Amino acid sequence: MKYLIVGLGNIGREYDGTRHNIGFRVLDAFAKASNISFEDKRYGFVAKTRVKNAELVLLKPSTYMNLSGNAVRYWLQQEHIPVENLLVVVDDLSLPVGTIRIKPAGSAAGHNGLRHIEQMLSTQAYARLKFGIGNDFPRGSQIDFVLGPFSPEDEKVVDERAQVAVEAIKAFALSGLPFAMNHYNGK
């Protein structure tokens, strides 16, 4: 089986290390653990690997967050991967820092990257791994918070939990969505 694993984020040095780029960070952790590297390809940075009998195509879109659907649609078609084998790794303001939730489908919940993917695929029926980035920001400063760095304390949590997210991605590819949901949601 072949899977497309997409980490959402924004390209450019000014976005490195920001909360909104947690999808990139998780895929970077996956690539490092797998001893693979990303190549600059059409619509994004792509790396390929195998986990037992599953072939994984890792994608960090270069289209910026709000146009992520272009890259997702292209790579699903290019690699002949069905939407049910798509997993999108995304930041989530509603979850405490480092909390992981896997969902089989759902609304964009105000996330512009997810909204564009829904528009381009004409469906909300794709899996997502939500990585909590917290919501400890003053009223009216959500954008600065999301595009800002983690605190030093949160950095440690994020590094540890990124490894858990990598294991959740492997479980999704090897054992299926129900297994991954049962074993990683909220832990």
NUZAVO-902533 format. One line per field, with one value per residue: x, y, z of N, C-alpha, C in turn; residue number from 1. Coordinates in Angstrom, 3 decimals. Example, Ala and Ser with C-alpha at 12.3 -4.5 7.8 and 13.67 -1.06 7.14 Angstrom:
n.east: c(13.190, 12.850)
n.north: c(-5.690, -2.250)
n.up: c(7.800, 7.080)
ca.east: c(12.300, 13.670)
ca.north: c(-4.500, -1.060)
ca.up: c(7.800, 7.140)
c.east: c(13.200, 12.900)
c.north: c(-3.300, 0.030)
c.up: c(7.800, 7.870)
i: c(1, 2)
This chain:
n.east: c(0.840, 0.373, 0.988, 0.205, 1.713, 1.273, 2.739, 1.748, 2.732, 4.619, 6.838, 10.156, 12.595, 11.647, 9.500, 10.450, 10.527, 8.170, 4.911, 2.894, 4.142, 4.293, 3.608, 5.568, 7.723, 7.209, 7.337, 10.001, 11.211, 10.423, 11.768, 14.434, 14.603, 14.299, 16.448, 16.412, 16.126, 14.643, 13.631, 13.543, 10.753, 8.024, 5.581, 6.382, 8.430, 9.726, 9.961, 10.685, 9.931, 9.972, 7.978, 8.008, 5.729, 4.547, 4.538, 5.634, 5.014, 6.306, 5.349, 6.065, 4.425, 5.227, 3.690, 2.778, 0.786, -2.010, -2.595, -2.267, -3.756, -3.335, -0.835, -1.329, -3.409, -2.069, 0.077, -1.307, -2.536, -0.266, 1.152, -0.717, -2.417, -5.048, -7.550, -8.262, -5.878, -4.471, -2.871, -2.882, -0.771, -1.181, -1.242, -2.956, -4.851, -6.707, -5.899, -3.867, -0.326, 1.566, -0.309, -1.798, -4.091, -5.911, -7.938, -10.529, -11.805, -13.408, -14.313, -12.689, -12.339, -11.667, -9.050, -6.955, -5.265, -6.293, -8.837, -8.355, -7.371, -9.682, -11.316, -9.912, -9.908, -12.544, -13.760, -14.144, -13.321, -10.731, -7.885, -6.489, -3.773, -3.731, -1.808, -1.290, -0.810, -1.301, -3.020, -2.450, -2.656, -2.995, -6.147, -6.959, -4.440, -3.903, -2.773, -0.120, 0.686, 0.409, 2.188, 4.479, 7.355, 7.754, 7.798, 10.774, 10.279, 8.076, 9.261, 10.774, 8.742, 7.474, 9.518, 9.720, 7.092, 6.881, 8.223, 6.436, 4.345, 5.523, 5.581, 2.834, 2.157, 3.445, 1.928, -0.555, -0.014, 0.764, -1.087, -3.567, -6.177, -8.134, -6.636, -4.467, -5.873, -7.007, -4.747, -3.191, -4.640, -4.870, -2.844)
n.north: c(-1.189, 2.288, 5.497, 8.934, 11.293, 14.298, 17.182, 20.153, 23.554, 26.626, 27.840, 29.214, 31.103, 32.810, 31.486, 29.194, 27.067, 28.030, 27.831, 27.263, 25.736, 23.101, 20.750, 20.483, 20.144, 17.705, 15.941, 16.352, 15.221, 12.581, 12.001, 12.290, 10.227, 8.092, 8.251, 9.598, 12.082, 15.177, 16.144, 18.867, 19.252, 19.372, 21.543, 21.073, 19.727, 16.558, 13.277, 9.822, 6.662, 3.376, 1.508, -1.404, -3.189, -0.964, 1.850, 5.106, 8.409, 11.357, 14.689, 18.089, 20.816, 23.439, 25.524, 27.422, 27.705, 28.365, 27.511, 24.821, 22.687, 22.501, 21.237, 18.832, 17.643, 17.348, 15.537, 13.314, 12.494, 12.187, 10.105, 8.138, 7.649, 6.814, 8.902, 7.925, 7.023, 9.164, 11.255, 14.088, 16.187, 18.534, 21.726, 22.501, 24.746, 24.361, 22.323, 21.292, 21.964, 19.630, 17.583, 14.914, 14.144, 11.984, 11.982, 10.672, 12.239, 15.425, 18.878, 21.919, 23.567, 26.289, 26.344, 27.396, 25.971, 23.328, 23.927, 24.685, 22.289, 20.696, 22.067, 21.638, 18.858, 18.268, 17.108, 16.272, 14.018, 12.820, 11.660, 13.157, 14.198, 15.828, 18.173, 19.508, 22.940, 24.655, 27.441, 29.799, 32.796, 36.379, 37.992, 38.764, 38.429, 36.144, 35.481, 36.401, 34.690, 32.085, 32.270, 32.563, 31.533, 28.488, 28.392, 27.946, 25.837, 24.569, 23.766, 21.497, 19.677, 19.541, 18.429, 15.838, 14.892, 14.992, 12.730, 10.793, 11.386, 10.591, 7.812, 7.391, 7.987, 5.887, 3.780, 4.354, 3.818, 1.120, -0.347, 0.741, 3.257, 3.036, 1.643, 3.417, 5.661, 4.668, 4.168, 6.504, 8.862, 11.673, 10.892)
n.up: c(0.000, -0.616, 0.763, 1.313, 3.204, 4.618, 5.797, 7.138, 6.671, 6.395, 3.925, 4.100, 5.914, 7.900, 8.968, 10.097, 12.886, 13.976, 15.553, 13.733, 11.844, 12.612, 11.298, 9.275, 10.966, 12.277, 10.072, 9.377, 11.625, 11.231, 8.832, 9.667, 11.603, 9.905, 8.292, 5.808, 3.189, 2.115, -1.164, -3.413, -5.164, -7.567, -6.379, -3.746, -1.043, -1.084, 0.207, 0.187, 1.597, 3.091, 5.296, 6.565, 4.706, 3.651, 1.546, 1.881, 1.024, 1.793, 2.222, 2.178, 1.566, -0.742, -1.267, 0.447, 3.386, 3.006, 0.451, 0.292, -0.696, -3.452, -3.735, -2.377, -3.888, -6.372, -5.709, -4.762, -7.152, -8.833, -7.609, -7.587, -5.355, -3.230, -1.655, 0.838, 1.819, 2.664, 4.982, 6.915, 8.642, 11.090, 12.770, 15.865, 17.562, 19.583, 21.208, 23.983, 24.219, 22.479, 22.603, 20.870, 18.349, 16.330, 13.553, 11.454, 9.585, 9.000, 9.720, 8.561, 10.685, 10.910, 10.041, 7.568, 5.817, 5.892, 4.964, 2.295, 1.252, 1.474, -0.370, -2.776, -2.987, -2.872, -0.667, 2.811, 3.845, 4.778, 6.541, 9.482, 11.489, 14.335, 15.983, 19.032, 19.724, 21.726, 23.325, 24.635, 24.549, 24.403, 23.928, 20.602, 19.546, 18.094, 15.557, 15.756, 17.795, 16.669, 14.542, 15.895, 17.927, 19.902, 23.482, 25.514, 27.360, 26.194, 23.823, 24.504, 25.104, 22.606, 21.002, 22.149, 21.765, 19.017, 18.224, 19.094, 17.378, 14.981, 15.359, 15.418, 12.779, 11.463, 12.524, 11.396, 8.688, 8.778, 10.343, 10.064, 10.221, 12.417, 14.404, 14.839, 15.771, 18.152, 19.684, 19.874, 20.289, 22.192, 23.925)
ca.east: c(0.000, 1.087, 0.357, 0.721, 1.745, 1.497, 2.945, 1.443, 3.593, 4.966, 8.260, 10.882, 13.295, 10.852, 8.510, 11.123, 10.357, 6.909, 3.869, 2.115, 4.930, 4.478, 3.525, 6.915, 8.621, 6.951, 7.896, 11.459, 11.566, 10.238, 12.867, 15.672, 14.548, 14.350, 17.683, 16.090, 16.096, 13.650, 14.072, 12.687, 9.993, 6.887, 4.644, 6.800, 9.611, 9.223, 10.856, 9.995, 10.495, 9.126, 7.842, 7.596, 5.145, 3.894, 5.361, 5.202, 5.473, 6.207, 5.247, 5.985, 4.061, 5.931, 2.650, 2.313, -0.306, -3.361, -2.768, -1.760, -4.555, -2.737, 0.219, -1.935, -4.107, -1.067, 0.832, -2.221, -2.671, 1.043, 1.557, -1.868, -2.771, -6.436, -7.735, -8.310, -4.494, -3.900, -2.839, -2.381, -0.286, -1.565, -1.283, -4.303, -4.904, -7.631, -5.291, -2.666, 0.936, 2.024, -1.405, -1.993, -5.403, -6.045, -9.341, -10.701, -12.394, -13.916, -14.283, -11.418, -12.314, -11.003, -7.664, -6.963, -4.624, -7.285, -9.937, -7.963, -7.326, -11.087, -11.779, -9.256, -10.270, -14.012, -14.173, -13.552, -13.078, -9.331, -7.395, -5.579, -3.133, -3.705, -0.752, -1.626, 0.183, -1.736, -3.783, -2.178, -2.310, -3.961, -7.204, -6.582, -3.068, -3.820, -1.859, 1.245, 0.958, 0.560, 3.390, 5.596, 8.053, 7.387, 8.640, 11.789, 9.651, 7.249, 10.164, 11.110, 7.535, 7.267, 10.515, 9.317, 5.818, 7.094, 8.585, 5.181, 3.619, 6.170, 5.070, 1.418, 2.140, 3.779, 0.771, -1.573, 0.356, 0.905, -2.206, -4.830, -6.646, -8.713, -5.565, -3.740, -6.757, -7.157, -3.488, -2.477, -5.480, -4.778, -1.738)
ca.north: c(0.000, 3.550, 6.541, 10.296, 11.920, 15.716, 18.057, 21.525, 24.615, 27.680, 27.844, 30.450, 31.161, 33.529, 30.565, 28.080, 27.017, 28.603, 26.861, 26.919, 24.823, 21.832, 19.669, 20.342, 19.666, 16.277, 15.213, 16.410, 14.214, 11.284, 11.827, 12.092, 8.887, 7.122, 8.512, 10.011, 13.536, 15.727, 16.738, 19.934, 18.762, 20.210, 21.871, 20.786, 18.939, 15.186, 12.183, 8.534, 5.612, 2.213, 0.991, -2.777, -3.314, 0.295, 2.884, 6.416, 9.609, 12.475, 15.937, 19.397, 21.699, 24.718, 26.425, 28.148, 27.032, 28.621, 26.894, 23.453, 21.752, 22.312, 20.228, 17.557, 17.065, 16.954, 14.356, 12.162, 12.059, 11.797, 8.829, 7.226, 7.326, 7.164, 9.855, 7.207, 6.789, 10.482, 11.722, 15.453, 16.575, 19.939, 22.347, 22.694, 25.695, 23.948, 21.255, 21.675, 21.712, 18.247, 16.612, 14.386, 13.573, 11.515, 11.963, 10.130, 13.256, 16.537, 20.202, 22.630, 24.216, 27.579, 26.213, 27.699, 24.889, 22.256, 24.436, 24.625, 20.870, 20.293, 22.660, 21.020, 17.437, 18.197, 16.210, 16.412, 12.630, 12.401, 11.598, 14.206, 14.089, 17.177, 18.327, 20.676, 24.004, 25.494, 28.646, 30.736, 34.087, 37.422, 38.222, 39.584, 38.207, 34.757, 35.332, 36.515, 33.478, 30.952, 32.478, 32.767, 30.322, 27.855, 28.754, 26.903, 24.686, 23.877, 23.153, 20.158, 18.864, 19.362, 17.465, 14.504, 14.502, 14.790, 11.316, 10.050, 11.607, 9.723, 6.455, 7.386, 7.931, 4.508, 2.948, 4.631, 3.120, -0.324, -1.018, 1.374, 4.415, 2.729, 1.312, 4.645, 6.500, 4.063, 4.137, 7.772, 10.021, 12.279, 10.402)
ca.up: c(0.000, -0.695, 1.555, 1.237, 4.518, 4.349, 6.947, 6.740, 7.167, 5.453, 3.579, 4.371, 7.203, 8.900, 9.536, 10.777, 14.331, 14.453, 15.915, 12.540, 11.023, 13.316, 10.308, 8.717, 12.024, 12.477, 8.932, 9.504, 12.634, 10.576, 7.875, 10.429, 12.199, 8.812, 7.563, 4.443, 3.056, 1.204, -2.422, -3.909, -6.322, -7.914, -5.296, -2.382, -0.716, -1.045, 0.590, 0.114, 2.439, 3.328, 6.652, 6.262, 3.363, 3.281, 0.924, 2.335, 0.338, 2.719, 1.471, 2.826, 0.449, -0.901, -1.766, 1.622, 4.102, 2.495, -0.866, 0.439, -1.483, -4.778, -3.609, -1.975, -5.052, -7.369, -5.304, -4.754, -8.544, -9.347, -7.009, -7.667, -3.973, -2.937, -0.557, 2.126, 2.243, 2.920, 6.369, 6.984, 9.973, 11.171, 14.091, 16.405, 18.668, 20.642, 21.998, 24.728, 23.530, 22.417, 22.536, 19.518, 18.047, 14.958, 13.150, 10.112, 8.713, 9.792, 9.105, 8.634, 12.003, 10.813, 9.574, 6.136, 5.070, 5.754, 4.135, 0.887, 0.877, 1.267, -1.625, -3.924, -3.072, -2.820, 0.413, 4.143, 4.258, 4.770, 7.916, 9.924, 12.790, 14.897, 16.978, 19.838, 19.876, 22.833, 22.989, 25.712, 23.957, 24.713, 22.943, 19.458, 19.075, 17.630, 14.420, 16.286, 18.569, 15.754, 13.734, 16.808, 18.367, 21.159, 24.622, 25.748, 28.025, 25.201, 22.841, 24.985, 24.933, 21.168, 20.523, 22.608, 21.162, 17.578, 18.081, 19.235, 16.122, 13.981, 15.601, 15.017, 11.314, 11.107, 12.872, 10.377, 7.458, 8.980, 11.007, 9.710, 10.960, 13.737, 15.343, 15.165, 16.586, 19.481, 20.435, 19.971, 20.591, 23.517, 24.751)
c.east: c(0.879, 0.271, 1.015, 0.585, 2.166, 1.662, 2.706, 2.382, 3.788, 6.459, 8.864, 11.441, 12.454, 9.798, 9.133, 10.886, 9.077, 5.897, 3.122, 2.845, 5.138, 4.384, 4.865, 7.840, 8.444, 7.531, 9.420, 11.943, 11.452, 11.417, 14.183, 15.720, 14.699, 15.614, 17.424, 16.105, 15.065, 14.326, 13.061, 12.045, 8.862, 5.944, 5.131, 8.098, 9.130, 10.334, 10.042, 10.723, 9.510, 9.134, 7.186, 7.011, 4.450, 4.905, 4.790, 5.849, 5.225, 6.263, 5.162, 5.691, 4.854, 4.965, 2.179, 1.028, -1.649, -3.617, -2.288, -2.506, -3.996, -1.698, -0.370, -2.607, -3.107, -0.394, -0.045, -2.351, -1.357, 1.447, 0.437, -2.259, -4.218, -6.525, -7.768, -6.913, -3.729, -3.977, -2.178, -2.010, -0.426, -1.521, -2.725, -4.243, -5.743, -7.061, -4.074, -1.401, 1.321, 0.932, -1.622, -3.386, -5.410, -7.527, -9.455, -11.205, -12.810, -13.819, -12.892, -11.251, -11.526, -9.565, -7.634, -6.288, -5.584, -8.429, -9.582, -7.855, -8.738, -11.605, -11.199, -9.620, -11.779, -14.499, -13.485, -13.124, -11.625, -8.834, -6.470, -5.035, -2.985, -2.701, -1.027, -0.487, -0.200, -2.498, -3.639, -1.707, -3.378, -4.960, -6.693, -5.176, -2.844, -2.787, -0.409, 1.636, 1.271, 1.847, 4.623, 6.218, 7.438, 8.292, 9.691, 11.207, 8.828, 8.097, 10.504, 9.940, 7.330, 8.258, 10.133, 8.069, 5.927, 7.472, 7.354, 4.359, 4.204, 5.663, 3.606, 1.283, 2.454, 2.595, -0.351, -1.284, 0.363, -0.365, -3.556, -5.232, -7.261, -7.644, -4.842, -4.590, -6.848, -5.889, -2.828, -3.346, -5.345, -3.626, -0.470)
c.north: c(1.244, 4.625, 7.879, 10.907, 13.369, 16.454, 19.486, 22.516, 25.662, 27.626, 29.198, 30.475, 31.826, 32.641, 29.363, 28.173, 27.613, 27.493, 26.360, 25.902, 23.467, 20.645, 19.413, 19.695, 18.168, 15.476, 15.258, 15.381, 12.813, 11.006, 11.564, 10.683, 7.798, 7.264, 8.778, 11.537, 13.936, 16.289, 17.795, 19.457, 19.740, 20.333, 21.511, 20.026, 17.527, 14.234, 10.899, 7.523, 4.456, 1.916, -0.372, -2.812, -2.035, 1.265, 4.237, 7.508, 10.754, 13.768, 17.127, 20.398, 23.003, 25.805, 27.418, 27.494, 27.161, 28.048, 25.440, 22.438, 21.498, 21.202, 18.862, 16.884, 16.559, 15.643, 13.127, 11.603, 11.503, 10.404, 7.783, 6.702, 7.728, 8.077, 9.145, 6.860, 8.103, 10.778, 13.095, 15.767, 18.090, 20.434, 22.544, 23.564, 25.199, 22.851, 21.782, 21.267, 20.235, 17.195, 16.205, 13.787, 13.173, 11.399, 11.422, 11.147, 14.422, 17.842, 20.805, 23.328, 25.521, 27.530, 26.367, 26.628, 23.735, 22.681, 24.330, 23.181, 20.364, 20.816, 21.926, 19.548, 17.219, 17.190, 16.619, 15.044, 12.223, 12.503, 12.766, 13.885, 15.523, 17.212, 19.624, 21.666, 24.953, 26.711, 29.708, 32.076, 35.111, 37.594, 39.158, 39.346, 36.774, 34.592, 35.441, 35.264, 32.304, 31.065, 32.762, 31.442, 29.743, 28.403, 27.659, 25.657, 23.868, 23.202, 21.716, 19.201, 18.542, 18.345, 16.036, 14.019, 14.336, 13.334, 10.419, 10.193, 10.744, 8.291, 6.341, 7.308, 6.512, 3.582, 3.134, 3.828, 1.608, -1.011, -0.393, 2.477, 4.055, 2.409, 2.577, 5.544, 5.966, 4.176, 5.494, 8.955, 10.450, 11.841, 11.164)
c.up: c(0.000, 0.022, 1.284, 2.628, 4.297, 5.669, 6.513, 7.422, 6.094, 5.184, 3.914, 5.779, 8.284, 9.570, 10.247, 12.281, 14.859, 14.745, 14.667, 11.658, 11.680, 12.354, 9.649, 9.739, 12.274, 11.310, 8.920, 10.524, 12.047, 9.636, 8.602, 11.016, 11.140, 7.969, 6.075, 4.393, 2.009, -0.041, -2.835, -5.209, -6.623, -6.722, -3.901, -2.275, -0.413, -0.621, 0.543, 0.979, 2.517, 4.819, 6.477, 4.862, 2.892, 2.675, 1.322, 1.497, 1.304, 1.924, 2.404, 1.705, 0.449, -1.376, -0.718, 2.122, 3.384, 1.111, -0.864, -0.415, -2.867, -4.738, -3.276, -3.163, -6.091, -6.969, -5.129, -6.170, -9.091, -8.866, -7.023, -6.280, -3.737, -1.710, 0.799, 2.644, 2.427, 4.414, 6.371, 8.429, 10.075, 12.610, 14.537, 17.656, 19.837, 21.543, 22.759, 23.966, 23.640, 22.391, 21.083, 19.412, 16.585, 14.663, 11.728, 9.095, 9.598, 9.055, 9.245, 9.981, 11.985, 10.325, 8.059, 5.290, 4.840, 4.845, 2.647, 0.404, 0.605, -0.071, -2.829, -4.092, -3.119, -1.776, 1.715, 4.662, 4.017, 6.208, 8.219, 11.305, 13.279, 16.039, 17.734, 19.965, 21.008, 22.359, 24.081, 25.139, 24.318, 23.574, 21.841, 18.932, 18.599, 16.521, 14.891, 17.065, 17.643, 14.939, 14.597, 17.229, 19.638, 22.257, 24.810, 26.426, 27.027, 24.132, 23.235, 24.788, 23.451, 20.604, 20.904, 21.882, 19.647, 17.319, 18.212, 17.959, 15.008, 14.141, 15.203, 13.501, 10.851, 11.391, 11.860, 9.113, 7.623, 9.462, 10.729, 10.667, 12.314, 14.783, 15.790, 16.062, 18.007, 20.316, 20.640, 20.346, 22.029, 24.365, 24.479)
i: c(1, 2, 3, 4, 5, 6, 7, 8, 9, 10, 11, 12, 13, 14, 15, 16, 17, 18, 19, 20, 21, 22, 23, 24, 25, 26, 27, 28, 29, 30, 31, 32, 33, 34, 35, 36, 37, 38, 39, 40, 41, 42, 43, 44, 45, 46, 47, 48, 49, 50, 51, 52, 53, 54, 55, 56, 57, 58, 59, 60, 61, 62, 63, 64, 65, 66, 67, 68, 69, 70, 71, 72, 73, 74, 75, 76, 77, 78, 79, 80, 81, 82, 83, 84, 85, 86, 87, 88, 89, 90, 91, 92, 93, 94, 95, 96, 97, 98, 99, 100, 101, 102, 103, 104, 105, 106, 107, 108, 109, 110, 111, 112, 113, 114, 115, 116, 117, 118, 119, 120, 121, 122, 123, 124, 125, 126, 127, 128, 129, 130, 131, 132, 133, 134, 135, 136, 137, 138, 139, 140, 141, 142, 143, 144, 145, 146, 147, 148, 149, 150, 151, 152, 153, 154, 155, 156, 157, 158, 159, 160, 161, 162, 163, 164, 165, 166, 167, 168, 169, 170, 171, 172, 173, 174, 175, 176, 177, 178, 179, 180, 181, 182, 183, 184, 185, 186, 187)
